[in-house]
Amino acid sequence: MLPTLKPGQDILCFNWAYIFSKPKKGDIVIVRHHGKEMVKRIQEVHDRELLVEGDNQKESTDSRNFGPIGKSEIIGKVIFVR
C-alpha cells in the first residue's frame, strides 16, 4: 500500500475520547507510544488493545515491531488530509 500521507501535508484530527466512541479497523489515528507521536492506521481492534500499522510497511515502525498499543495511547482520529 502506498503511504496516505506525504511529508509536509497538513492533517486535522479530533481528540478520540470526546468525539468518537469506538476505534475501528481502517481509521487513521495519531498515537503516543513511548513518548513519540506517530500517525498509524488501525489494523485490528481487541477489547483494550489495537494493532496499528503505517501505510509504508517497508519503512514503518508499528505494532509489528512494538506489539499492540492500549486505546489510551490514541491522541486523536485523523479526519482531514490536505
Backbone bond lengths (Angstrom), bond angles and torsions (degrees), N, CA, C in turn:
res aa  C-N    CA-C-N  psi(-1)  N-CA   C-N-CA  omega(-1)  CA-C   N-CA-C  phi
1 M - - - 1.432 - - 1.525 108.60 -
2 L 1.310 117.07 136.34 1.452 121.58 177.00 1.524 110.01 -74.28
3 P 1.313 117.61 149.88 1.456 120.02 177.40 1.528 111.45 -60.65
4 T 1.315 116.71 136.32 1.458 121.92 177.67 1.510 110.59 -75.61
5 L 1.330 116.51 -37.88 1.459 122.13 -177.80 1.519 110.41 -107.80
6 K 1.319 114.50 142.17 1.461 120.75 177.66 1.531 108.44 -116.44
7 P 1.332 118.08 154.52 1.460 120.01 178.76 1.526 111.42 -53.74
8 G 1.327 115.86 134.98 1.456 121.24 178.11 1.516 114.78 92.97
9 Q 1.330 117.96 -10.64 1.459 119.83 178.71 1.524 109.91 -74.14
10 D 1.329 115.37 148.88 1.456 121.63 176.34 1.521 109.22 -95.40
11 I 1.349 115.42 145.67 1.456 120.24 175.13 1.522 108.60 -130.73
12 L 1.313 115.08 153.77 1.456 121.86 174.62 1.516 106.84 -119.74
13 C 1.330 116.38 130.41 1.454 119.47 179.20 1.517 109.57 -134.25
14 F 1.324 115.35 157.07 1.456 122.37 175.26 1.505 109.00 -116.60
15 N 1.317 115.27 147.98 1.452 121.14 177.73 1.517 108.80 -62.13
16 W 1.319 115.13 125.54 1.466 122.15 -175.18 1.523 112.74 -58.74
17 A 1.315 118.22 -44.06 1.460 122.02 -172.62 1.527 112.31 -63.75
18 Y 1.316 118.33 -29.65 1.454 120.61 -174.64 1.517 114.06 -96.25
19 I 1.300 118.01 -25.11 1.460 120.47 -172.74 1.524 113.05 -108.20
20 F 1.315 118.04 -44.38 1.449 121.60 -172.15 1.514 110.01 -116.57
21 S 1.318 117.13 132.05 1.460 119.54 -175.38 1.526 112.57 -85.67
22 K 1.320 118.29 -35.98 1.467 119.34 -175.49 1.529 110.93 -134.43
23 P 1.317 116.89 123.32 1.466 119.08 173.52 1.521 109.40 -69.86
24 K 1.329 116.77 147.87 1.461 119.38 179.05 1.523 110.85 -135.94
25 K 1.303 115.10 160.08 1.465 121.94 -179.80 1.524 109.29 -56.08
26 G 1.329 114.91 134.30 1.454 120.88 178.68 1.514 114.03 97.74
27 D 1.335 118.13 -18.14 1.463 120.76 177.41 1.521 110.17 -64.15
28 I 1.329 116.78 140.51 1.454 121.86 172.25 1.521 106.36 -95.81
29 V 1.322 116.02 125.26 1.455 121.18 -175.02 1.522 110.80 -130.83
30 I 1.319 115.02 159.40 1.459 121.37 171.06 1.515 106.03 -103.29
31 V 1.330 115.82 126.68 1.466 120.86 -179.40 1.521 109.40 -120.72
32 R 1.319 115.97 150.86 1.463 121.71 173.09 1.522 106.17 -113.52
33 H 1.326 115.85 112.80 1.463 121.62 -177.78 1.515 108.39 -126.90
34 H 1.318 116.80 119.19 1.467 123.15 -177.40 1.528 111.90 52.59
35 G 1.348 115.69 42.44 1.459 121.30 175.93 1.514 115.67 80.53
36 K 1.321 117.99 0.20 1.462 121.87 -179.04 1.524 109.39 -110.48
37 E 1.325 117.57 131.24 1.462 121.59 176.93 1.519 109.62 -91.60
38 M 1.330 115.50 133.43 1.464 121.57 -176.99 1.524 110.00 -139.63
39 V 1.325 116.03 149.19 1.463 121.93 173.97 1.518 106.81 -99.48
40 K 1.341 116.31 123.65 1.464 121.53 -176.68 1.523 110.01 -139.81
41 R 1.323 115.92 163.60 1.465 122.55 175.50 1.527 108.40 -107.21
42 I 1.319 116.03 135.15 1.464 120.78 179.12 1.525 109.08 -73.38
43 Q 1.344 116.15 127.55 1.460 121.98 179.06 1.521 112.44 -103.18
44 E 1.322 116.60 -36.82 1.466 121.43 178.98 1.516 109.57 -144.81
45 V 1.324 115.74 144.74 1.462 121.18 177.71 1.520 108.00 -120.82
46 H 1.330 115.36 126.16 1.462 121.57 174.33 1.522 107.50 -117.00
47 D 1.309 118.83 -177.47 1.465 121.60 -175.02 1.520 113.33 -46.38
48 R 1.306 117.48 -60.99 1.466 121.23 -177.45 1.519 112.79 -121.97
49 E 1.315 116.82 4.61 1.457 120.48 -176.20 1.520 111.13 -127.99
50 L 1.325 114.28 156.92 1.458 122.08 178.32 1.517 109.36 -131.14
51 L 1.311 115.97 147.05 1.461 121.26 167.78 1.517 105.92 -103.47
52 V 1.334 116.76 126.40 1.457 121.70 -178.78 1.516 109.64 -122.08
53 E 1.329 115.80 148.49 1.463 121.67 177.86 1.514 109.16 -138.00
54 G 1.315 114.84 150.88 1.453 120.36 170.90 1.519 109.13 -83.49
55 D 1.313 117.10 152.24 1.466 120.30 -179.95 1.523 112.40 -68.39
56 N 1.328 117.33 -27.96 1.462 121.40 178.14 1.530 107.18 -94.04
57 Q 1.311 116.76 83.21 1.458 122.26 -170.28 1.525 113.51 -61.85
58 K 1.321 118.68 -28.74 1.468 120.73 -179.58 1.528 112.01 -71.57
59 E 1.329 117.26 -28.95 1.461 121.70 -174.86 1.525 113.78 -109.19
60 S 1.316 117.99 -8.16 1.458 121.83 -169.83 1.524 113.88 -85.86
61 T 1.328 115.57 141.80 1.453 122.64 168.38 1.521 105.72 -102.80
62 D 1.322 116.85 119.78 1.459 119.97 -173.48 1.520 110.27 -153.76
63 S 1.320 118.05 -158.53 1.465 121.67 -176.06 1.524 112.88 -60.30
64 R 1.308 118.48 -21.12 1.462 119.92 175.77 1.521 110.55 -66.77
65 N 1.351 116.22 -25.43 1.463 121.55 179.00 1.522 112.61 -96.48
66 F 1.346 116.91 -46.12 1.462 120.10 -172.70 1.522 114.29 -109.77
67 G 1.324 118.32 3.25 1.460 121.04 176.87 1.520 112.32 83.30
68 P 1.331 115.80 -172.28 1.464 119.54 -178.32 1.527 111.56 -68.21
69 I 1.331 115.37 155.89 1.462 120.76 175.79 1.524 108.49 -114.45
70 G 1.305 116.25 157.87 1.454 121.25 175.93 1.521 110.73 -79.82
71 K 1.334 116.41 149.90 1.464 120.04 177.84 1.522 111.04 -59.14
72 S 1.321 116.66 -26.42 1.471 120.49 179.73 1.528 112.18 -68.46
73 E 1.325 118.17 -13.53 1.462 121.65 179.23 1.529 112.55 -84.61
74 I 1.327 116.89 -4.27 1.461 120.52 178.06 1.521 108.88 -79.33
75 I 1.321 116.12 125.91 1.463 121.85 176.86 1.524 109.55 -86.78
76 G 1.326 117.01 -43.25 1.456 120.54 -178.16 1.511 112.08 -173.01
77 K 1.305 114.54 170.10 1.470 122.23 178.63 1.524 108.79 -104.75
78 V 1.328 116.72 132.08 1.459 121.88 177.89 1.520 107.62 -73.90
79 I 1.337 116.28 125.20 1.464 119.27 -179.16 1.526 113.16 -115.72
80 F 1.355 116.69 -11.77 1.459 119.49 -179.16 1.520 108.86 -152.72
81 V 1.336 115.87 137.27 1.468 122.62 176.93 1.516 107.18 -125.36
82 R 1.347 116.11 131.32 1.471 119.69 178.64 1.500 108.97 -124.64
